[in-house]
Amino acid sequence: MKPGARIAAVIELYDGWTQTRDDADRVISGYFGNRRYIGGGDRREISERFYNLIRHQARLGWWLAECGYEFQDGRARMIAELVLQDKRKAEDISSMFNGEEFCPNPLHPAENHLINKLTGKTLDHDGQPGAVKTELPKWLYAELLKLHHENLPAEMAAYNQPAKLDLRVNRLQGTVEDAIKSLEADGIHNIERTPYAPNGLRLPLGVNMLVTAAYKDGLIEIQDEASQICVRLVDAKPGMHILDMCAGGGGKTLGMASDMRGKGHILACDTHGGRLDNSRKRAKRAGAGDCIQQRIIADERDSWLRNKSGFFDRVLLDVPCSGLGTLRRNPALRWRIGQRDIRTLMANQSKILKAGAAKVTKGGRLIYATCSIMPEENERLIETFMRDRKDFRPVPISEIWPDAPKSVPVPGGKDKPWLRLSPNVHGTDGFFVAVFERTAKGKVK
Ligand SMILES: C[S@@+](CC[C@H](N)C(=O)[O-])C[C@H]1O[C@@H](n2cnc3c(N)ncnc32)[C@H](O)[C@@H]1O
């Protein structure tokens, strides 16, 4: 594709996204699905540019308003991005906006004027309000400021960078060294070990794992280090009975099966049958099929599941959440989620927490997890649980993972029963895990 045609594609994608406010990934796959002739390199550049427009949404909007420019559409934003971020000169931009087939129409005088005004400026400006600087809607900025205070700009800067690709080595199929060797044989280099998760590998952006032998043989799974740490905090052991109540596509189910050396039993439940089907396929590939049973449930009050009260050594609740911890991968989420969504999610999370707690055997553990950064979905919910459920003992992170205090920064202190992860502090997705143990004395509620 000519450079101008790629730019035109980005503009079209962006305008499509603003009209529907649909999931950005879905917008991209729909676009390329209808244009199979577009090659891999073009797809990568178009997607990257599209995500950058979303990552720079608030600052580009601020600059267009600041320049008194009357449009805020994809074309205006693309021009501003090319000047402010890519430092392109006016003649360079007009060579792409040339009106040739598949390229954007030639620049008009108001656009040339805009380019002149923006030339020499950068995306950031001291005059931008905090919410604009951090690329957050105002309500979310106010909430996150209460949590991170003066660290919020650094936190959000980390969320605004694309994430590298993390892998988990499936110990049922080999060692970390085996996986590195296999990936290198497939021409993949610059493989790093993840700093905290013992079976994690980190790869540069843009590597296609799905074609590698290690992936096809079930030796590796794609999984962010935060999720791997969550699995570590479940502390699954061979022979245990585990309930993964919101198992979805099975990322954490498989991690636990690997920790259990394939011995024991994991009941993987979800309300979404398609995700469980996917989990079944992945379990087979990972060689973990024998210890995992998938079961679709109506919801957390499912009558079949209710009969399993007080049965499990571990109950993992990786609850449905706002997903705001995955902003590195899903930068558009912040513009789609509202305060009302958070309240609805919190009500559901609270019901799932209560139902999940009832399934834990005495001496067993309840693990609550989200990939959200919102205190309402995390600390607030857990504080209420701790107040109401004296039959559960909060388990300090240092007790479950004795070497964590040395290696993993635990914000709030190692004695807390929860761990909050962030790309700024840990280099992972934003994630929250809390762990409780049912005491022998407590009564099942
Ligand atoms: C965060 S995702 C789980 C991700 C999964 N654990 C993994 O590691 O790949 C949350 C899951 O909860 C499921 N879910 C939603 N409501 C539920 C409910 N009431 N009971 C059980 N699962 C539910 C969703 O279908 C979704 O798959």
The ligand as an SDF file (V2000), in Angstrom:
LIG
                    3D

 27 29  0  0  0  0  0  0  0  0999 V2000
  -12.2480  -12.0150   33.6040 C   0  0  0  0  0  0  0  0  0  0  0  0
  -13.1100  -13.1710   32.6730 S   0  0  0  0  0  0  0  0  0  0  0  0
  -12.3000  -14.6790   33.0820 C   0  0  0  0  0  0  0  0  0  0  0  0
  -10.9560  -14.8850   32.4390 C   0  0  0  0  0  0  0  0  0  0  0  0
  -10.3850  -16.2610   32.6880 C   0  0  0  0  0  0  0  0  0  0  0  0
  -10.3640  -16.6090   34.0870 N   0  0  0  0  0  0  0  0  0  0  0  0
   -8.9800  -16.4190   32.1260 C   0  0  0  0  0  0  0  0  0  0  0  0
   -8.0000  -16.4090   32.8880 O   0  0  0  0  0  0  0  0  0  0  0  0
   -8.8400  -16.5590   30.9110 O   0  0  0  0  0  0  0  0  0  0  0  0
  -14.6150  -13.3110   33.5650 C   0  0  0  0  0  0  0  0  0  0  0  0
  -15.5120  -14.4490   33.1280 C   0  0  0  0  0  0  0  0  0  0  0  0
  -16.6410  -14.4920   34.0100 O   0  0  0  0  0  0  0  0  0  0  0  0
  -17.7330  -15.0110   33.2920 C   0  0  0  0  0  0  0  0  0  0  0  0
  -18.9500  -14.7100   34.0710 N   0  0  0  0  0  0  0  0  0  0  0  0
  -19.7670  -13.6440   33.9900 C   0  0  0  0  0  0  0  0  0  0  0  0
  -20.7450  -13.7330   34.9240 N   0  0  0  0  0  0  0  0  0  0  0  0
  -20.5310  -14.8850   35.6000 C   0  0  0  0  0  0  0  0  0  0  0  0
  -21.2060  -15.5390   36.6870 C   0  0  0  0  0  0  0  0  0  0  0  0
  -22.2850  -14.9910   37.2450 N   0  0  0  0  0  0  0  0  0  0  0  0
  -20.7250  -16.7140   37.1240 N   0  0  0  0  0  0  0  0  0  0  0  0
  -19.6130  -17.2660   36.5490 C   0  0  0  0  0  0  0  0  0  0  0  0
  -18.9390  -16.7030   35.5260 N   0  0  0  0  0  0  0  0  0  0  0  0
  -19.3900  -15.5210   35.0600 C   0  0  0  0  0  0  0  0  0  0  0  0
  -17.6200  -14.3460   31.9360 C   0  0  0  0  0  0  0  0  0  0  0  0
  -18.2860  -15.0880   30.9460 O   0  0  0  0  0  0  0  0  0  0  0  0
  -16.0960  -14.3080   31.7200 C   0  0  0  0  0  0  0  0  0  0  0  0
  -15.6730  -15.3830   30.9370 O   0  0  0  0  0  0  0  0  0  0  0  0
  1  2  1  0
  2  3  1  0
  2 10  1  0
  3  4  1  0
  4  5  1  0
  5  6  1  0
  5  7  1  0
  7  8  2  0
  7  9  1  0
 10 11  1  0
 11 12  1  0
 11 26  1  0
 12 13  1  0
 13 14  1  0
 13 24  1  0
 14 15  1  0
 14 23  1  0
 15 16  2  0
 16 17  1  0
 17 18  1  0
 17 23  2  0
 18 19  1  0
 18 20  2  0
 20 21  1  0
 21 22  2  0
 22 23  1  0
 24 25  1  0
 24 26  1  0
 26 27  1  0
M  CHG  2   2   1   9  -1
M  END
$$$$
